Amino acid sequence: MPTAIDVFAKVRGHERAEQLRAAREADLLPYFRRLEGPAGPIVEMEGAERIMLGSNNYLGLTADPRVQDAARAALDKYGTGLTGSRLLNGTLDLHLELEAELAEWMGTEEAIVFSTGHQANVGTLGTILGVGDTVIVDSADHASILDGCLISKAKLRPFKHNRLDRLEKMLSRAVDDGGGILVVVDGVFSMEGDIAPLPQIVELCKAYGARLMVDEAHGAGVLGARGAGASELLGVEADVDLRMGTFSKSLASCGGFIAGSHEVIDFLRVSSRAFLFTASGVPAAVGAALAALRIIRSDEGPALLQRVLDNGEYLSNGLDALGFRVVRGEPAVTPIVPVLVEDDWKAVLLWRALYDAGVYVNVAIHPAVQPGGALLRTSVMATHDRDVLDRALNAFENVKQKFESEHGTLPGPAA
Ligand SMILES: Cc1ncc(COP(=O)(O)O)c(C=O)c1O
């Protein structure tokens, strides 16, 4: 009888296996590094103190005593977990308050809370789209958006990152596809830190009758006077049909949400499999997110938002002055300050040199970015003080000289 090939064969010879082995052997793997304390501006990591420039804790609220107390209070009141889905036995008064306040914050009729942001994207796109529809995505959109699109079986039409001419071409083709059209973009792109040209995207969507969804994972709790994201900053909130956000960045917790019209959110509540068939977020996570949201929406919010953006500007200018090629977010700098390295291995080696110099950053190599577009993704918090950022810049300066003498020049500032 013929037998099947081993389905596990692919785990042995995959294209990254050799690179992974070599990186591990040389202790050059920039991923899965062990954190030994809270994700503050300075962290304990693998036996040493390091300046944290690789966290999405943009407002530093994971360390705020009010957020921690709220998590504790939820734990004390509801226990460690809900052991069930939102549908059956996983909905708390905390979820309902959070959903109401998120909708108010986003200025939408309603909001729905998922256990993670990834599930929010998958559970929305996989539900709202179907066979016959077309979904148009920016090539730099987050992986969870792509996953949702693939699950939905809608026709996927990607366009080159932030290229409006390519978006328009895809829209004109999508009209001929014959189904509904949804355009999905990140408000702030997670690796590049740049902002989608939302006003122009809105105009194009309107012209072609397409709906628009914006992933505000890195925009909510960062941009706009209320901190409601790129859509607020660029004045298009009323024109964006669906806004996604996560609690795993400025909201200092874990979970995600979709904000939009009553009819769509209500449909998701009874149809979204990633909402219905998974356990509700743990009470402490929901309590923490609600407390963080209340801080952002309080009188303290604007100063916190300003501080993280000022820190982004400071780091961006500092790295530029040191001769690094910094990708600048337009029309505003965001807390994400990417340093272009181009070559994957050089990025890993530069990461290691910085790590040894006491600075932790993230490394983005292909396929997280385009081939030849490797970068060090640095990010700031509102709670980094200038002295700490200066120490980090100093480490970048010292490392650059030695690195370039050993491994060749790095890309310089854009002309
Ligand atoms: C742009 C974007 N969308 C969605 C997500 C998923 O969010 P979560 O971490 O809550 O699953 C992330 C986080 O990595 C993200 O960066």
The ligand as a MOL file (V3000), in Angstrom:
LIG
                    3D

  0  0  0     0  0            999 V3000
M  V30 BEGIN CTAB
M  V30 COUNTS 16 16 0 0 0
M  V30 BEGIN ATOM
M  V30 1 C -0.5880 46.4850 13.1630 0
M  V30 2 C -0.9560 45.3750 14.0890 0
M  V30 3 N -2.1750 44.8170 14.0030 0
M  V30 4 C -2.5570 43.8240 14.8150 0
M  V30 5 C -1.7150 43.3290 15.7850 0
M  V30 6 C -2.1690 42.1930 16.6530 0
M  V30 7 O -2.4160 42.6440 17.9190 0
M  V30 8 P -2.2890 41.7000 19.2140 0
M  V30 9 O -0.8830 41.7960 19.6970 0
M  V30 10 O -3.2590 42.2980 20.1710 0
M  V30 11 O -2.6750 40.3180 18.8030 0
M  V30 12 C -0.4500 43.8960 15.9370 0
M  V30 13 C 0.4670 43.4270 17.0000 0
M  V30 14 O 1.4350 42.8190 16.8090 0
M  V30 15 C -0.0420 44.9280 15.0590 0
M  V30 16 O 1.1770 45.4540 15.1420 0
M  V30 END ATOM
M  V30 BEGIN BOND
M  V30 1 1 1 2
M  V30 2 1 2 3
M  V30 3 2 2 15
M  V30 4 2 3 4
M  V30 5 1 4 5
M  V30 6 1 5 6
M  V30 7 2 5 12
M  V30 8 1 6 7
M  V30 9 1 7 8
M  V30 10 2 8 9
M  V30 11 1 8 10
M  V30 12 1 8 11
M  V30 13 1 12 13
M  V30 14 1 12 15
M  V30 15 2 13 14
M  V30 16 1 15 16
M  V30 END BOND
M  V30 END CTAB
M  END
